[in-house]
């Protein structure tokens, strides 16, 4: 079980959770930022990046790509591979691929809350704007399907991701924390 709460309510939620279930059965994560982009801002995003000839964008495949997405996800946990697989399968996602290679060099999917997530660019491929392009493409894809505003969750210590989100028009709406019930081994 995962709970996400506004940081202003964290101590109260933590107290109540620990009253119901022993404190040793909970994991309390660090701060993250809930960042909002409105559909009006999404419509104004321009996608005009020119890719080198050896790169192309294609849908992620839950059977082929879930393992790499999960391997680089900062929230990876014991059951996260199945979560990532289901998110890609049911919510979609896109990857940036080098011709002749199976694994993407940059990717993004839609998480279980129907918001953009799992954004990552391989370290050796950074500095070319691929992450920005992938986020814009995913926002446009989701907007075309749902016509909604979207929220992403960005780790507090991930300054590069926060800067990217702000550059595209996201606003920090609040700090949040995750509280997870740890599964007990029988």
C-alpha positions in Angstrom: 0.0 0.0 0.0 1.3 3.4 -0.9 0.0 6.7 0.4 1.0 10.1 -0.9 0.4 13.1 1.2 1.0 16.8 1.1 4.1 17.5 3.2 2.0 19.9 5.4 -0.1 16.8 6.5 2.8 14.4 6.7 3.3 14.3 10.5 -0.5 13.8 11.1 -0.7 11.1 8.4 2.4 9.4 9.8 1.0 9.5 13.4 -2.4 8.0 12.3 -0.7 5.3 10.1 1.6 4.3 13.0 -1.4 4.1 15.4 -3.1 1.7 13.1 -0.1 -0.4 12.2 3.3 -0.7 13.9 5.8 2.0 12.8 8.2 -0.7 11.8 5.8 -1.8 9.0 6.0 1.6 7.3 8.6 3.1 5.0 8.7 6.9 4.9 10.2 8.4 1.7 11.9 11.8 1.2 10.3 14.9 -0.1 9.2 15.2 -3.7 7.6 18.0 -5.7 4.1 17.7 -7.3 4.4 19.7 -10.4 1.4 20.8 -12.5 1.2 21.8 -16.2 -2.1 23.0 -17.6 -3.6 21.8 -20.8 -3.3 25.4 -22.1 0.4 25.3 -21.6 0.6 21.8 -23.2 -1.1 23.0 -26.4 1.5 25.8 -26.7 4.5 23.4 -26.4 6.4 23.1 -29.7 8.1 20.0 -30.8 10.6 21.0 -33.4 13.7 19.0 -32.3 15.7 17.6 -35.2 17.0 14.1 -34.5 20.2 12.6 -36.0 19.4 10.2 -38.8 20.4 7.2 -36.6 17.7 8.0 -34.0 13.9 7.5 -34.0 11.0 7.6 -31.6 8.7 4.6 -31.2 6.2 3.2 -28.6 7.6 1.3 -25.7 6.8 -2.4 -25.6 5.9 -3.7 -22.1 7.5 -7.1 -22.9 10.7 -5.7 -24.3 11.3 -2.5 -22.4 9.9 -2.8 -18.9 13.1 -4.2 -17.4 15.3 -1.3 -18.6 12.7 1.3 -17.4 12.5 -0.4 -14.0 16.3 -0.8 -13.7 16.8 3.0 -13.9 13.7 4.0 -11.9 14.7 5.7 -8.7 11.7 4.3 -6.9 12.5 0.7 -7.8 11.3 -1.9 -5.3 10.6 -5.6 -5.0 7.4 -5.4 -7.0 8.2 -2.5 -9.3 8.9 -4.4 -12.4 5.3 -5.6 -12.6 4.1 -2.1 -12.0 6.3 -0.7 -14.7 5.2 -3.5 -17.1 1.5 -2.8 -16.5 2.0 1.0 -16.8 3.6 0.6 -20.2 1.1 -2.0 -21.3 -2.1 -0.2 -20.3 -1.0 3.5 -20.3 1.6 3.6 -23.0 5.0 5.2 -23.3 7.6 6.2 -25.9 11.2 5.6 -26.3 14.1 7.1 -28.3 16.0 4.4 -30.1 19.2 4.1 -32.0 18.7 2.2 -35.2 19.9 -1.4 -34.8 19.5 -1.4 -31.0 16.7 -3.0 -29.0 17.0 -0.8 -25.9 15.9 2.8 -25.8 18.4 5.5 -25.0 15.7 7.8 -23.5 12.1 7.0 -22.4 9.0 8.1 -20.7 5.8 6.3 -19.8 2.6 7.1 -18.1 2.4 5.9 -14.5 -0.4 4.3 -12.6 -1.9 7.8 -11.8 -2.2 8.5 -15.6 0.6 11.1 -15.4 3.9 11.3 -17.2 6.5 9.3 -15.3 9.6 7.2 -15.5 11.4 9.8 -17.6 15.1 8.9 -18.1 17.9 9.4 -20.5 21.0 7.2 -20.4 23.9 9.2 -18.9 26.0 8.8 -22.1 23.2 10.4 -24.1 22.5 13.4 -22.0 23.0 17.0 -23.0 21.2 16.7 -26.4 17.7 17.7 -25.2 16.3 14.2 -25.5 14.6 14.2 -22.1 12.9 17.5 -22.9 11.7 16.2 -26.2 10.4 12.9 -24.7 8.5 14.8 -22.0 6.9 17.2 -24.5 6.0 14.2 -26.8 4.4 12.4 -23.9 2.5 15.4 -22.7 1.1 16.0 -26.2 0.2 12.3 -26.5 -1.7 12.3 -23.2 -3.3 15.7 -24.0 -4.6 14.3 -27.3 -6.1 11.3 -25.4 -7.4 12.9 -22.2 -7.5 16.7 -22.8 -6.5 17.3 -19.1 -4.0 19.1 -17.0 -1.2 16.8 -15.7 0.9 16.5 -12.6 4.3 14.9 -12.4 6.2 13.9 -9.2 9.8 14.9 -9.2 12.3 13.9 -6.4 13.4 16.9 -4.3 17.1 16.2 -5.0 16.6 15.9 -8.8 17.5 19.5 -9.7 17.9 18.7 -13.4 14.4 17.3 -13.7 12.9 20.1 -11.7 14.6 22.7 -14.0 13.3 20.8 -17.1 9.8 20.8 -15.8 9.9 24.5 -15.0 11.4 25.2 -18.5 8.4 23.5 -20.1 5.9 25.5 -17.9 5.2 23.2 -15.0 4.7 24.9 -11.6 5.5 23.4 -8.2 2.2 23.1 -6.5 3.3 21.4 -3.2 5.8 19.1 -1.7 4.6 15.5 -1.1 5.9 12.4 0.7 5.2 8.7 0.0 4.4 6.4 2.9 4.5 2.7 2.0 3.4 -0.2 4.0 6.2 -2.8 4.0 5.2 -6.3 3.2 6.0 -8.7 6.0 7.6 -12.0 5.1 5.8 -15.0 6.3 
